Amino acid sequence: MSSSIGALQIADWRRRVFGLYGGVRQLSVRKPSAGHELWRSGRDELFAGHPASPLLPDDRAAFTGLTIAAYDPDWRFEVEVHRTEEPLRMKVETGTDGVVPFDLVGTVRLPYIGSLDVWRLASYGGGLFLPLKDGLAGKSGGTYGGGRYLLDTIKGADLGPGVGDDSLILDFNFAYNPSCAYDPMWACPLPQAGNIVTVDIPVGELYTPRG
């Protein structure tokens, strides 16, 4: 595959992800579980059939659907982002993409979970980013050992704002694995200290190691 064709296919993947989350936000206003079902089926369709799927060829041939926990409304929150007073930059070494800089926007505080950092991509395009690594990471039947993503607006993964100023909808039922969970050739910024929690978060996309 030439790099130009690959770029067009990745652009189409992102276009479809933006469209998928647009539908999810509409449905979730009335019934978040319906939005979650659309998200689950939409991701299965992309992983199974899109040329930019992160699945390796053998994994795609055997693919029957992502392992996603049943929807649990107790893991959906509207939270205020408490803006940081001191600037903080995080530089993440991603390998193929080099060092990717993020600036801290602030923190959110969640029942059962604690505090999580909210970041902004400090390069072209901006975008909010909230990775997550929980107590089930790397455990059998648990979550991906490197962590998951809850929010990545530059790639369309966004459940929208809450009612209040500086608020976000964070629904852990929509936590998903980065592409590097399926193909190590992808470069994925992974959670740092402010986005690692000890509590088990048993919802969202789970992980079964390959082979």
PERAVEN-V921169 format. One record per backbone hydrogen bond with DSSP energy under -1.0 kcal/mol. CO is the residue of the C=O (numbers start at 1). NH is the residue of the N-H. If there is no record, write none. Layout:
co: [CO:CO]
nh: [NH:NH]
This chain:
co: [2:3:4:5:6:7:8:9:10:11:12:13:14:15:16:17:18:19:20:21:22:23:24:27:31:31:32:33:34:35:36:37:38:39:40:41:42:43:44:45:46:50:56:57:58:60:66:67:72:73:75:77:79:82:88:90:92:94:95:98:100:101:102:103:105:106:107:108:110:114:116:118:118:119:120:123:127:128:129:130:130:132:133:134:136:136:139:142:143:144:148:149:151:152:152:153:156:157:160:164:166:168:170:171:172:175:176:178:179:179:183:192:193:194:195:199:204]
nh: [6:7:8:9:10:11:12:13:14:15:16:17:18:19:20:21:22:23:24:25:26:27:28:31:34:35:36:37:38:39:40:41:42:43:44:45:46:47:48:49:50:53:60:61:62:63:68:206:75:76:172:170:168:107:104:102:100:96:98:94:92:122:90:120:84:118:82:116:114:110:108:105:106:129:103:126:121:153:119:150:151:148:197:137:139:143:142:207:138:147:132:176:130:155:157:156:158:152:169:167:81:79:77:174:175:205:149:181:182:183:186:195:196:117:133:135:69]
